C-alpha cells in the first residue's frame, strides 16, 4: 500500500481563496476608509467657526455709526485667502428690539457671518451692535 505524502494546496483551492478574498476584503476595508475620511470633518468645522469669529471680530471693533457697519445685503461668497476651499459671506441689517428686520434705525444692527467649508457645509454666527451705552 502506498501513502501520498504530498503537502500543499491544489489549484482549485487557491482559486477559491482568491475569489473569497476579492469579495471579503473590500467589504472589510470600506468602513475603515469611510471612517478615515470622516475624521477631517471636525477639523473643518472648527476652522470654519474660527474664521467666522475672526470676521465677526473685525466687524465688532467698529462703533455703531461707523460706515463699515452700514446695512449691507447678503454678500456673495468670497474665498478666504490662505484657507483653500473656505468661503465667507456676511450681512448687516437694521433690526428692532426683537431682532426682526426693520426699515428704520431703532438702535440695533444685526451682523451675520456665514462660512462654507470645502464640503459645502455652512456655519453661521450672529451678533448685534447697539447704539445704546
Secondary structure, 3 states (H helix, E strand, C coil): CCCCCCCCCCHHHHHHHHHHHHHHHHHHHHHHHHHHHHCCHHHHHHHHHHHHHHHHHHHHCCCCCCHHHCCECCCCCEECCCCCCCEEEEEEEEECCCCCECCCCCCEEEEEEEEECCCCCEEEEEEEEECCC
